[in-house]
Amino acid sequence: MAHLKSHISAAAGLAVAALALAACAPDSNTLESESRAISVEENAIPASAGANGGAAAAADVTHLLPQTGPTYVTLTISANNTGGGGDTKGARPTAITSGSGYVVDGQGYVMTAAHVGVAKGNAVSARAANGRIYTGEVIDLIPTNDMALIKLKGFSGRATSPASPGCVAKGDMVFTLGKPHAQGDLARVGTLEARHFGRAVAYGKFGYPDALVLRMSTQKGESGGPVFDGKGRLIGMVVSTLSDQNGNSINLAHAIPSTALAGFLCREMSCAPDWAALANQSSDTCNGA
Protein backbone atom coordinates (compact mmCIF):
# COMPACT_ATOMS: atom_id res chain seq x y z
CA MET A 1 0.00 0.00 0.00
CA ALA A 2 1.41 3.38 -0.95
CA HIS A 3 1.05 5.98 1.78
CA LEU A 4 0.76 9.52 0.43
CA LYS A 5 0.88 12.95 2.03
CA SER A 6 -2.32 14.97 1.67
CA HIS A 7 -0.39 17.96 0.28
CA ILE A 8 1.42 15.99 -2.48
CA SER A 9 3.59 18.21 -4.63
CA ALA A 10 6.48 15.81 -5.34
CA ALA A 11 7.07 12.08 -5.48
CA ALA A 12 5.64 10.32 -2.43
CA GLY A 13 7.43 7.43 -0.74
CA LEU A 14 6.32 3.88 -1.54
CA ALA A 15 5.73 1.73 1.51
CA VAL A 16 4.82 -1.75 0.30
CA ALA A 17 5.65 -4.41 2.85
CA ALA A 18 6.10 -8.02 1.79
CA LEU A 19 4.17 -10.53 3.87
CA ALA A 20 6.63 -12.79 5.71
CA LEU A 21 6.15 -16.40 4.64
CA ALA A 22 6.88 -19.51 6.62
CA ALA A 23 7.59 -21.44 3.42
CA CYS A 24 8.07 -20.86 -0.26
CA ALA A 25 5.22 -20.23 -2.64
CA PRO A 26 3.66 -23.59 -3.59
CA ASP A 27 4.75 -25.25 -6.81
CA SER A 28 1.25 -26.52 -7.61
CA ASN A 29 -2.34 -25.78 -6.74
CA THR A 30 -2.99 -26.92 -3.17
CA LEU A 31 -5.74 -26.83 -0.61
CA GLU A 32 -4.73 -24.46 2.18
CA SER A 33 -7.80 -24.34 4.40
CA GLU A 34 -11.55 -24.05 4.44
CA SER A 35 -13.39 -21.48 2.35
CA ARG A 36 -12.47 -17.91 3.20
CA ALA A 37 -14.50 -15.84 5.67
CA ILE A 38 -14.69 -12.06 5.13
CA SER A 39 -15.41 -9.76 8.07
CA VAL A 40 -17.32 -6.52 7.54
CA GLU A 41 -15.94 -3.37 9.13
CA GLU A 42 -19.08 -1.84 10.62
CA ASN A 43 -17.94 1.47 12.09
CA ALA A 44 -15.87 3.12 9.36
CA ILE A 45 -18.57 4.68 7.22
CA PRO A 46 -19.65 8.24 8.15
CA ALA A 47 -23.05 8.37 9.86
CA SER A 48 -24.25 10.81 7.21
CA ALA A 49 -24.13 8.10 4.55
CA GLY A 50 -27.77 7.11 4.53
CA ALA A 51 -30.55 7.46 7.04
CA ASN A 52 -29.37 4.57 9.21
CA GLY A 53 -25.65 5.28 8.94
CA GLY A 54 -22.99 2.63 9.24
CA ALA A 55 -25.17 -0.23 10.48
CA ALA A 56 -27.38 -0.13 7.39
CA ALA A 57 -24.38 0.14 5.07
CA ALA A 58 -22.69 -2.83 6.76
CA ALA A 59 -25.87 -4.86 6.35
CA ASP A 60 -25.97 -3.97 2.65
CA VAL A 61 -22.36 -5.07 2.21
CA THR A 62 -22.99 -8.34 4.06
CA HIS A 63 -25.85 -9.02 1.65
CA LEU A 64 -23.53 -8.38 -1.32
CA LEU A 65 -20.66 -10.61 -0.15
CA PRO A 66 -22.00 -13.81 -1.79
CA GLN A 67 -21.88 -11.87 -5.10
CA THR A 68 -18.56 -10.05 -4.67
CA GLY A 69 -16.52 -12.26 -2.32
CA PRO A 70 -15.81 -15.03 -4.89
CA THR A 71 -14.24 -12.45 -7.25
CA TYR A 72 -11.58 -11.42 -4.71
CA VAL A 73 -8.16 -13.06 -4.20
CA THR A 74 -5.16 -12.47 -1.98
CA LEU A 75 -1.72 -12.46 -3.56
CA THR A 76 1.91 -13.12 -2.70
CA ILE A 77 4.46 -12.09 -5.34
CA SER A 78 7.87 -13.73 -5.61
CA ALA A 79 10.89 -12.63 -7.59
CA ASN A 80 11.52 -14.31 -10.93
CA ASN A 81 14.84 -16.04 -10.28
CA THR A 82 15.19 -17.61 -13.72
CA GLY A 83 17.01 -14.77 -15.44
CA GLY A 84 19.90 -14.08 -13.11
CA GLY A 85 22.36 -16.63 -14.42
CA GLY A 86 23.73 -19.60 -12.56
CA ASP A 87 21.91 -22.67 -11.34
CA THR A 88 18.58 -21.84 -9.66
CA LYS A 89 17.22 -25.39 -9.72
CA GLY A 90 15.62 -26.17 -6.39
CA ALA A 91 15.88 -22.58 -5.17
CA ARG A 92 12.91 -21.30 -3.23
CA PRO A 93 11.17 -18.25 -4.68
CA THR A 94 11.77 -15.05 -2.74
CA ALA A 95 8.60 -13.32 -1.58
CA ILE A 96 8.86 -9.60 -2.28
CA THR A 97 5.32 -8.20 -1.87
CA SER A 98 1.80 -9.22 -0.99
CA GLY A 99 -1.52 -7.61 -1.69
CA SER A 100 -5.03 -8.10 -2.95
CA GLY A 101 -6.61 -8.60 -6.37
CA TYR A 102 -9.80 -9.49 -8.23
CA VAL A 103 -10.86 -11.76 -11.06
CA VAL A 104 -11.48 -10.00 -14.39
CA ASP A 105 -11.99 -13.10 -16.54
CA GLY A 106 -13.21 -16.50 -15.39
CA GLN A 107 -10.35 -18.31 -17.14
CA GLY A 108 -7.72 -17.28 -14.62
CA TYR A 109 -7.04 -13.59 -15.27
CA VAL A 110 -6.64 -11.37 -12.21
CA MET A 111 -5.80 -7.69 -11.82
CA THR A 112 -3.89 -5.98 -9.04
CA ALA A 113 -1.76 -2.88 -8.52
CA ALA A 114 1.55 -2.65 -10.42
CA HIS A 115 3.38 -1.95 -7.15
CA VAL A 116 2.08 -5.31 -5.90
CA GLY A 117 3.05 -7.20 -9.08
CA VAL A 118 6.37 -5.26 -9.22
CA ALA A 119 7.66 -6.66 -12.55
CA LYS A 120 6.53 -8.67 -15.55
CA GLY A 121 7.33 -12.36 -15.16
CA ASN A 122 7.23 -12.42 -11.36
CA ALA A 123 5.72 -15.54 -9.82
CA VAL A 124 2.32 -15.30 -8.12
CA SER A 125 0.64 -17.34 -5.40
CA ALA A 126 -3.08 -16.52 -5.15
CA ARG A 127 -5.57 -17.69 -2.55
CA ALA A 128 -9.13 -17.92 -3.90
CA ALA A 129 -12.49 -17.96 -2.11
CA ASN A 130 -12.49 -21.76 -1.89
CA GLY A 131 -9.27 -21.73 0.15
CA ARG A 132 -7.14 -23.16 -2.64
CA ILE A 133 -3.78 -21.70 -3.61
CA TYR A 134 -3.21 -21.17 -7.34
CA THR A 135 0.10 -20.28 -8.95
CA GLY A 136 0.71 -18.03 -11.93
CA GLU A 137 2.71 -15.04 -13.09
CA VAL A 138 2.51 -11.33 -13.78
CA ILE A 139 2.02 -11.11 -17.55
CA ASP A 140 2.10 -7.32 -17.91
CA LEU A 141 1.86 -4.08 -15.97
CA ILE A 142 1.75 -0.30 -16.35
CA PRO A 143 3.86 1.32 -13.61
CA THR A 144 2.67 4.84 -14.50
CA ASN A 145 -0.98 3.93 -13.91
CA ASP A 146 -0.34 1.30 -11.21
CA MET A 147 -2.09 -1.65 -12.86
CA ALA A 148 -0.94 -5.24 -13.37
CA LEU A 149 -2.46 -8.31 -15.04
CA ILE A 150 -1.89 -11.83 -13.72
CA LYS A 151 -2.62 -15.24 -15.28
CA LEU A 152 -3.27 -18.11 -12.88
CA LYS A 153 -2.86 -21.77 -13.83
CA GLY A 154 -5.83 -24.10 -13.59
CA PHE A 155 -8.14 -21.47 -12.13
CA SER A 156 -11.69 -20.77 -13.20
CA GLY A 157 -13.80 -18.50 -11.08
CA ARG A 158 -16.41 -15.77 -10.95
CA ALA A 159 -15.33 -12.51 -12.57
CA THR A 160 -16.24 -9.05 -11.32
CA SER A 161 -19.02 -7.10 -13.04
CA PRO A 162 -17.59 -3.64 -13.81
CA ALA A 163 -19.49 -0.34 -13.94
CA SER A 164 -18.53 3.29 -14.38
CA PRO A 165 -17.80 5.36 -11.26
CA GLY A 166 -19.74 8.08 -13.10
CA CYS A 167 -22.90 6.38 -11.82
CA VAL A 168 -21.79 6.88 -8.19
CA ALA A 169 -22.40 10.27 -6.56
CA LYS A 170 -20.29 11.93 -3.89
CA GLY A 171 -21.32 10.49 -0.53
CA ASP A 172 -22.65 7.23 -1.95
CA MET A 173 -21.63 4.08 -0.12
CA VAL A 174 -18.73 2.03 -1.58
CA PHE A 175 -16.79 -0.90 -0.15
CA THR A 176 -13.50 -2.65 -0.74
CA LEU A 177 -12.26 -6.20 -0.22
CA GLY A 178 -8.70 -6.76 0.96
CA LYS A 179 -6.40 -8.37 3.50
CA PRO A 180 -4.59 -5.92 5.78
CA HIS A 181 -1.22 -7.40 6.77
CA ALA A 182 -1.40 -9.72 9.80
CA GLN A 183 -5.22 -9.56 9.73
CA GLY A 184 -8.05 -11.50 8.15
CA ASP A 185 -9.96 -10.74 4.97
CA LEU A 186 -11.95 -7.54 5.36
CA ALA A 187 -14.80 -5.72 3.66
CA ARG A 188 -14.05 -2.05 4.36
CA VAL A 189 -17.02 0.30 4.10
CA GLY A 190 -16.77 3.96 3.07
CA THR A 191 -18.10 6.55 0.66
CA LEU A 192 -17.03 8.15 -2.60
CA GLU A 193 -15.44 11.52 -1.83
CA ALA A 194 -14.59 12.54 -5.41
CA ARG A 195 -14.07 11.05 -8.89
CA HIS A 196 -10.82 12.98 -9.38
CA PHE A 197 -7.83 13.80 -7.21
CA GLY A 198 -6.83 16.47 -9.72
CA ARG A 199 -3.09 15.82 -9.97
CA ALA A 200 -0.63 13.08 -10.79
CA VAL A 201 0.95 11.00 -8.04
CA ALA A 202 4.32 9.21 -8.17
CA TYR A 203 6.09 6.90 -5.72
CA GLY A 204 9.34 5.38 -6.91
CA LYS A 205 8.78 4.03 -10.43
CA PHE A 206 5.03 3.70 -9.83
CA GLY A 207 2.19 6.21 -9.84
CA TYR A 208 -1.01 7.29 -11.55
CA PRO A 209 -2.26 10.39 -13.39
CA ASP A 210 -5.51 10.67 -11.42
CA ALA A 211 -7.63 8.64 -9.02
CA LEU A 212 -10.97 8.23 -7.32
CA VAL A 213 -10.90 9.57 -3.77
CA LEU A 214 -12.57 7.31 -1.18
CA ARG A 215 -13.62 8.30 2.33
CA MET A 216 -11.99 5.37 4.12
CA SER A 217 -8.63 4.53 5.65
CA THR A 218 -6.97 1.52 4.00
CA GLN A 219 -3.85 -0.32 5.18
CA LYS A 220 -0.85 -2.19 3.80
CA GLY A 221 -1.94 -5.40 2.13
CA GLU A 222 -5.12 -3.91 0.67
CA SER A 223 -3.41 -2.50 -2.43
CA GLY A 224 -4.86 -4.00 -5.59
CA GLY A 225 -8.17 -4.80 -3.91
CA PRO A 226 -11.50 -4.21 -5.67
CA VAL A 227 -13.77 -1.23 -4.97
CA PHE A 228 -17.50 -1.93 -5.37
CA ASP A 229 -20.55 0.33 -5.54
CA GLY A 230 -23.76 -0.26 -3.61
CA LYS A 231 -24.93 -2.80 -6.19
CA GLY A 232 -21.77 -4.90 -5.99
CA ARG A 233 -20.30 -3.66 -9.26
CA LEU A 234 -16.58 -2.97 -9.61
CA ILE A 235 -15.84 0.76 -9.96
CA GLY A 236 -12.14 0.85 -9.09
CA MET A 237 -9.03 -0.66 -7.51
CA VAL A 238 -7.33 0.46 -4.26
CA VAL A 239 -3.78 1.81 -4.71
CA SER A 240 -2.94 4.11 -1.79
CA THR A 241 -4.01 5.73 1.45
CA LEU A 242 -3.52 9.41 2.30
CA SER A 243 -1.86 10.86 5.38
CA ASP A 244 -1.05 14.32 6.71
CA GLN A 245 2.42 15.87 6.97
CA ASN A 246 3.04 13.96 10.20
CA GLY A 247 2.12 10.60 8.73
CA ASN A 248 -1.29 10.41 10.42
CA SER A 249 -4.21 8.92 8.52
CA ILE A 250 -6.81 11.40 7.27
CA ASN A 251 -9.37 8.70 6.38
CA LEU A 252 -8.92 9.05 2.61
CA ALA A 253 -7.73 6.53 0.02
CA HIS A 254 -7.11 6.50 -3.73
CA ALA A 255 -8.40 4.03 -6.32
CA ILE A 256 -7.76 3.62 -10.05
CA PRO A 257 -11.18 4.04 -11.78
CA SER A 258 -12.74 1.10 -13.62
CA THR A 259 -12.60 3.04 -16.89
CA ALA A 260 -8.79 3.10 -16.77
CA LEU A 261 -8.72 -0.55 -15.70
CA ALA A 262 -10.89 -1.42 -18.70
CA GLY A 263 -8.59 0.39 -21.10
CA PHE A 264 -5.60 -1.62 -19.85
CA LEU A 265 -7.43 -4.95 -19.79
CA CYS A 266 -8.88 -4.58 -23.28
CA ARG A 267 -5.45 -3.74 -24.71
CA GLU A 268 -4.02 -6.91 -23.14
CA MET A 269 -6.68 -9.44 -24.11
CA SER A 270 -10.05 -10.00 -25.72
CA CYS A 271 -12.21 -8.49 -23.01
CA ALA A 272 -15.88 -9.08 -22.21
CA PRO A 273 -18.50 -6.62 -23.57
CA ASP A 274 -19.05 -4.93 -20.20
CA TRP A 275 -15.32 -4.14 -19.97
CA ALA A 276 -15.16 -3.05 -23.62
CA ALA A 277 -18.02 -0.60 -23.03
CA LEU A 278 -15.97 1.13 -20.31
CA ALA A 279 -12.63 1.18 -22.12
CA ASN A 280 -13.17 4.49 -23.90
CA GLN A 281 -15.32 6.22 -21.29
CA SER A 282 -14.55 9.02 -18.90
CA SER A 283 -14.84 8.20 -15.21
CA ASP A 284 -17.59 10.87 -15.11
CA THR A 285 -19.78 9.12 -17.71
CA CYS A 286 -22.79 7.12 -16.57
CA ASN A 287 -24.42 4.93 -19.21
CA GLY A 288 -27.30 3.55 -17.20
CA ALA A 289 -27.47 2.80 -13.50
Kinemage of the C-alpha trace (Angstrom):
@kinemage 1
@onewidth
@group {chain A} dominant
@subgroup {mainchain}
@vectorlist {calphas} color= white
{ca met a 1} P 0.000 0.000 0.000
{ca ala a 2} L 1.415 3.377 -0.949
{ca his a 3} L 1.049 5.983 1.785
{ca leu a 4} L 0.757 9.516 0.428
{ca lys a 5} L 0.877 12.954 2.033
{ca ser a 6} L -2.319 14.966 1.673
{ca his a 7} L -0.387 17.956 0.279
{ca ile a 8} L 1.417 15.987 -2.478
{ca ser a 9} L 3.587 18.209 -4.633
{ca ala a 10} L 6.476 15.810 -5.336
{ca ala a 11} L 7.074 12.077 -5.477
{ca ala a 12} L 5.641 10.323 -2.435
{ca gly a 13} L 7.428 7.426 -0.736
{ca leu a 14} L 6.323 3.884 -1.541
{ca ala a 15} L 5.735 1.732 1.512
{ca val a 16} L 4.822 -1.746 0.297
{ca ala a 17} L 5.651 -4.415 2.848
{ca ala a 18} L 6.101 -8.024 1.790
{ca leu a 19} L 4.175 -10.526 3.867
{ca ala a 20} L 6.630 -12.788 5.709
{ca leu a 21} L 6.149 -16.404 4.638
{ca ala a 22} L 6.884 -19.508 6.623
{ca ala a 23} L 7.587 -21.443 3.423
{ca cys a 24} L 8.065 -20.860 -0.264
{ca ala a 25} L 5.219 -20.228 -2.644
{ca pro a 26} L 3.657 -23.594 -3.586
{ca asp a 27} L 4.753 -25.251 -6.808
{ca ser a 28} L 1.254 -26.522 -7.612
{ca asn a 29} L -2.341 -25.781 -6.739
{ca thr a 30} L -2.988 -26.921 -3.172
{ca leu a 31} L -5.743 -26.834 -0.608
{ca glu a 32} L -4.734 -24.456 2.178
{ca ser a 33} L -7.802 -24.338 4.398
{ca glu a 34} L -11.554 -24.050 4.443
{ca ser a 35} L -13.387 -21.478 2.353
{ca arg a 36} L -12.472 -17.907 3.203
{ca ala a 37} L -14.499 -15.843 5.667
{ca ile a 38} L -14.693 -12.058 5.130
{ca ser a 39} L -15.413 -9.765 8.075
{ca val a 40} L -17.322 -6.524 7.535
{ca glu a 41} L -15.943 -3.374 9.133
{ca glu a 42} L -19.076 -1.842 10.619
{ca asn a 43} L -17.943 1.468 12.090
{ca ala a 44} L -15.866 3.120 9.363
{ca ile a 45} L -18.572 4.683 7.222
{ca pro a 46} L -19.651 8.237 8.155
{ca ala a 47} L -23.047 8.372 9.864
{ca ser a 48} L -24.248 10.814 7.206
{ca ala a 49} L -24.127 8.095 4.553
{ca gly a 50} L -27.770 7.110 4.528
{ca ala a 51} L -30.551 7.456 7.040
{ca asn a 52} L -29.372 4.568 9.209
{ca gly a 53} L -25.654 5.283 8.939
{ca gly a 54} L -22.990 2.631 9.238
{ca ala a 55} L -25.168 -0.229 10.480
{ca ala a 56} L -27.383 -0.129 7.391
{ca ala a 57} L -24.381 0.136 5.069
{ca ala a 58} L -22.693 -2.827 6.760
{ca ala a 59} L -25.875 -4.859 6.348
{ca asp a 60} L -25.970 -3.967 2.648
{ca val a 61} L -22.362 -5.073 2.212
{ca thr a 62} L -22.993 -8.343 4.057
{ca his a 63} L -25.854 -9.016 1.647
{ca leu a 64} L -23.527 -8.383 -1.324
{ca leu a 65} L -20.656 -10.608 -0.153
{ca pro a 66} L -22.002 -13.807 -1.791
{ca gln a 67} L -21.875 -11.875 -5.098
{ca thr a 68} L -18.562 -10.055 -4.670
{ca gly a 69} L -16.521 -12.257 -2.324
{ca pro a 70} L -15.805 -15.025 -4.887
{ca thr a 71} L -14.243 -12.449 -7.249
{ca tyr a 72} L -11.582 -11.420 -4.715
{ca val a 73} L -8.164 -13.057 -4.203
{ca thr a 74} L -5.158 -12.466 -1.977
{ca leu a 75} L -1.715 -12.460 -3.561
{ca thr a 76} L 1.906 -13.119 -2.699
{ca ile a 77} L 4.461 -12.089 -5.335
{ca ser a 78} L 7.874 -13.733 -5.612
{ca ala a 79} L 10.889 -12.627 -7.593
{ca asn a 80} L 11.515 -14.308 -10.925
{ca asn a 81} L 14.836 -16.044 -10.279
{ca thr a 82} L 15.191 -17.611 -13.719
{ca gly a 83} L 17.008 -14.768 -15.442
{ca gly a 84} L 19.904 -14.082 -13.113
{ca gly a 85} L 22.358 -16.632 -14.421
{ca gly a 86} L 23.735 -19.596 -12.560
{ca asp a 87} L 21.908 -22.668 -11.336
{ca thr a 88} L 18.578 -21.836 -9.657
{ca lys a 89} L 17.221 -25.386 -9.723
{ca gly a 90} L 15.624 -26.167 -6.389
{ca ala a 91} L 15.880 -22.578 -5.173
{ca arg a 92} L 12.914 -21.301 -3.232
{ca pro a 93} L 11.171 -18.246 -4.678
{ca thr a 94} L 11.772 -15.052 -2.742
{ca ala a 95} L 8.600 -13.316 -1.585
{ca ile a 96} L 8.857 -9.601 -2.282
{ca thr a 97} L 5.321 -8.203 -1.866
{ca ser a 98} L 1.803 -9.224 -0.987
{ca gly a 99} L -1.523 -7.612 -1.688
{ca ser a 100} L -5.032 -8.101 -2.950
{ca gly a 101} L -6.610 -8.600 -6.368
{ca tyr a 102} L -9.800 -9.491 -8.228
{ca val a 103} L -10.858 -11.763 -11.064
{ca val a 104} L -11.483 -9.998 -14.394
{ca asp a 105} L -11.991 -13.099 -16.540
{ca gly a 106} L -13.205 -16.501 -15.393
{ca gln a 107} L -10.349 -18.311 -17.141
{ca gly a 108} L -7.719 -17.281 -14.624
{ca tyr a 109} L -7.044 -13.586 -15.275
{ca val a 110} L -6.635 -11.375 -12.212
{ca met a 111} L -5.801 -7.692 -11.823
{ca thr a 112} L -3.891 -5.981 -9.037
{ca ala a 113} L -1.755 -2.875 -8.518
{ca ala a 114} L 1.546 -2.652 -10.416
{ca his a 115} L 3.381 -1.955 -7.149
{ca val a 116} L 2.075 -5.314 -5.904
{ca gly a 117} L 3.051 -7.200 -9.078
{ca val a 118} L 6.370 -5.259 -9.219
{ca ala a 119} L 7.662 -6.657 -12.552
{ca lys a 120} L 6.532 -8.669 -15.554
{ca gly a 121} L 7.333 -12.365 -15.156
{ca asn a 122} L 7.226 -12.422 -11.364
{ca ala a 123} L 5.722 -15.544 -9.815
{ca val a 124} L 2.323 -15.302 -8.124
{ca ser a 125} L 0.639 -17.335 -5.396
{ca ala a 126} L -3.084 -16.516 -5.149
{ca arg a 127} L -5.574 -17.685 -2.551
{ca ala a 128} L -9.129 -17.918 -3.898
{ca ala a 129} L -12.489 -17.963 -2.112
{ca asn a 130} L -12.486 -21.765 -1.885
{ca gly a 131} L -9.267 -21.729 0.150
{ca arg a 132} L -7.142 -23.159 -2.638
{ca ile a 133} L -3.776 -21.699 -3.613
{ca tyr a 134} L -3.206 -21.173 -7.339
{ca thr a 135} L 0.096 -20.277 -8.951
{ca gly a 136} L 0.710 -18.027 -11.934
{ca glu a 137} L 2.712 -15.036 -13.087
{ca val a 138} L 2.510 -11.329 -13.779
{ca ile a 139} L 2.019 -11.110 -17.550
{ca asp a 140} L 2.099 -7.317 -17.908
{ca leu a 141} L 1.861 -4.078 -15.966
{ca ile a 142} L 1.751 -0.304 -16.351
{ca pro a 143} L 3.861 1.323 -13.609
{ca thr a 144} L 2.669 4.839 -14.498
{ca asn a 145} L -0.982 3.927 -13.906
{ca asp a 146} L -0.340 1.297 -11.206
{ca met a 147} L -2.093 -1.654 -12.862
{ca ala a 148} L -0.941 -5.244 -13.366
{ca leu a 149} L -2.461 -8.306 -15.043
{ca ile a 150} L -1.891 -11.834 -13.722
{ca lys a 151} L -2.617 -15.235 -15.285
{ca leu a 152} L -3.271 -18.114 -12.882
{ca lys a 153} L -2.860 -21.770 -13.826
{ca gly a 154} L -5.832 -24.099 -13.588
{ca phe a 155} L -8.136 -21.470 -12.131
{ca ser a 156} L -11.694 -20.765 -13.205
{ca gly a 157} L -13.802 -18.498 -11.075
{ca arg a 158} L -16.413 -15.773 -10.949
{ca ala a 159} L -15.326 -12.506 -12.571
{ca thr a 160} L -16.239 -9.054 -11.320
{ca ser a 161} L -19.017 -7.098 -13.040
{ca pro a 162} L -17.592 -3.639 -13.815
{ca ala a 163} L -19.487 -0.341 -13.940
{ca ser a 164} L -18.530 3.285 -14.383
{ca pro a 165} L -17.799 5.358 -11.264
{ca gly a 166} L -19.737 8.084 -13.096
{ca cys a 167} L -22.897 6.383 -11.816
{ca val a 168} L -21.793 6.875 -8.192
{ca ala a 169} L -22.401 10.267 -6.562
{ca lys a 170} L -20.289 11.930 -3.889
{ca gly a 171} L -21.322 10.493 -0.530
{ca asp a 172} L -22.645 7.229 -1.953
{ca met a 173} L -21.626 4.076 -0.125
{ca val a 174} L -18.731 2.033 -1.575
{ca phe a 175} L -16.794 -0.899 -0.145
{ca thr a 176} L -13.498 -2.651 -0.736
{ca leu a 177} L -12.260 -6.198 -0.225
{ca gly a 178} L -8.704 -6.763 0.956
{ca lys a 179} L -6.403 -8.366 3.501
{ca pro a 180} L -4.589 -5.918 5.777
{ca his a 181} L -1.218 -7.398 6.771
{ca ala a 182} L -1.402 -9.718 9.798
{ca gln a 183} L -5.217 -9.557 9.730
{ca gly a 184} L -8.046 -11.495 8.153
{ca asp a 185} L -9.955 -10.738 4.968
{ca leu a 186} L -11.950 -7.540 5.356
{ca ala a 187} L -14.801 -5.721 3.661
{ca arg a 188} L -14.046 -2.054 4.358
{ca val a 189} L -17.017 0.299 4.097
{ca gly a 190} L -16.770 3.956 3.072
{ca thr a 191} L -18.103 6.551 0.664
{ca leu a 192} L -17.028 8.154 -2.602
{ca glu a 193} L -15.435 11.516 -1.828
{ca ala a 194} L -14.593 12.544 -5.414
{ca arg a 195} L -14.073 11.054 -8.888
{ca his a 196} L -10.824 12.985 -9.377
{ca phe a 197} L -7.827 13.801 -7.206
{ca gly a 198} L -6.828 16.466 -9.722
{ca arg a 199} L -3.092 15.817 -9.966
{ca ala a 200} L -0.632 13.078 -10.793
{ca val a 201} L 0.946 10.997 -8.044
{ca ala a 202} L 4.319 9.213 -8.174
{ca tyr a 203} L 6.091 6.899 -5.725
{ca gly a 204} L 9.335 5.376 -6.912
{ca lys a 205} L 8.780 4.028 -10.427
{ca phe a 206} L 5.031 3.700 -9.828
{ca gly a 207} L 2.191 6.209 -9.842
{ca tyr a 208} L -1.013 7.294 -11.555
{ca pro a 209} L -2.257 10.395 -13.395
{ca asp a 210} L -5.511 10.668 -11.421
{ca ala a 211} L -7.632 8.636 -9.020
{ca leu a 212} L -10.969 8.226 -7.323
{ca val a 213} L -10.900 9.567 -3.767
{ca leu a 214} L -12.566 7.314 -1.183
{ca arg a 215} L -13.622 8.304 2.327
{ca met a 216} L -11.991 5.374 4.117
{ca ser a 217} L -8.634 4.529 5.648
{ca thr a 218} L -6.966 1.520 4.004
{ca gln a 219} L -3.849 -0.320 5.178
{ca lys a 220} L -0.849 -2.193 3.804
{ca gly a 221} L -1.945 -5.401 2.133
{ca glu a 222} L -5.117 -3.907 0.672
{ca ser a 223} L -3.406 -2.501 -2.433
{ca gly a 224} L -4.862 -4.001 -5.586
{ca gly a 225} L -8.166 -4.800 -3.913
{ca pro a 226} L -11.497 -4.209 -5.665
{ca val a 227} L -13.774 -1.226 -4.974
{ca phe a 228} L -17.504 -1.929 -5.372
{ca asp a 229} L -20.549 0.331 -5.541
{ca gly a 230} L -23.763 -0.261 -3.608
{ca lys a 231} L -24.927 -2.798 -6.186
{ca gly a 232} L -21.773 -4.904 -5.988
{ca arg a 233} L -20.301 -3.661 -9.261
{ca leu a 234} L -16.577 -2.968 -9.606
{ca ile a 235} L -15.843 0.763 -9.955
{ca gly a 236} L -12.140 0.854 -9.089
{ca met a 237} L -9.027 -0.655 -7.507
{ca val a 238} L -7.331 0.465 -4.262
{ca val a 239} L -3.783 1.806 -4.712
{ca ser a 240} L -2.944 4.112 -1.795
{ca thr a 241} L -4.012 5.729 1.447
{ca leu a 242} L -3.519 9.410 2.303
{ca ser a 243} L -1.864 10.856 5.385
{ca asp a 244} L -1.054 14.316 6.714
{ca gln a 245} L 2.416 15.871 6.966
{ca asn a 246} L 3.042 13.963 10.201
{ca gly a 247} L 2.116 10.600 8.731
{ca asn a 248} L -1.288 10.411 10.418
{ca ser a 249} L -4.208 8.917 8.521
{ca ile a 250} L -6.806 11.396 7.275
{ca asn a 251} L -9.370 8.703 6.383
{ca leu a 252} L -8.923 9.045 2.609
{ca ala a 253} L -7.735 6.531 0.017
{ca his a 254} L -7.106 6.499 -3.735
{ca ala a 255} L -8.401 4.031 -6.318
{ca ile a 256} L -7.765 3.624 -10.046
{ca pro a 257} L -11.182 4.036 -11.779
{ca ser a 258} L -12.736 1.099 -13.623
{ca thr a 259} L -12.599 3.039 -16.891
{ca ala a 260} L -8.789 3.104 -16.765
{ca leu a 261} L -8.717 -0.552 -15.698
{ca ala a 262} L -10.886 -1.421 -18.696
{ca gly a 263} L -8.586 0.388 -21.104
{ca phe a 264} L -5.600 -1.620 -19.849
{ca leu a 265} L -7.433 -4.950 -19.792
{ca cys a 266} L -8.878 -4.576 -23.281
{ca arg a 267} L -5.450 -3.741 -24.705
{ca glu a 268} L -4.019 -6.905 -23.143
{ca met a 269} L -6.683 -9.444 -24.105
{ca ser a 270} L -10.052 -9.999 -25.717
{ca cys a 271} L -12.208 -8.487 -23.008
{ca ala a 272} L -15.878 -9.075 -22.214
{ca pro a 273} L -18.502 -6.617 -23.572
{ca asp a 274} L -19.051 -4.928 -20.198
{ca trp a 275} L -15.322 -4.142 -19.969
{ca ala a 276} L -15.156 -3.051 -23.618
{ca ala a 277} L -18.016 -0.599 -23.032
{ca leu a 278} L -15.972 1.131 -20.312
{ca ala a 279} L -12.632 1.177 -22.123
{ca asn a 280} L -13.168 4.492 -23.905
{ca gln a 281} L -15.323 6.221 -21.292
{ca ser a 282} L -14.551 9.024 -18.900
{ca ser a 283} L -14.836 8.203 -15.214
{ca asp a 284} L -17.592 10.869 -15.108
{ca thr a 285} L -19.777 9.124 -17.708
{ca cys a 286} L -22.790 7.118 -16.566
{ca asn a 287} L -24.420 4.930 -19.205
{ca gly a 288} L -27.296 3.553 -17.204
{ca ala a 289} L -27.469 2.798 -13.504
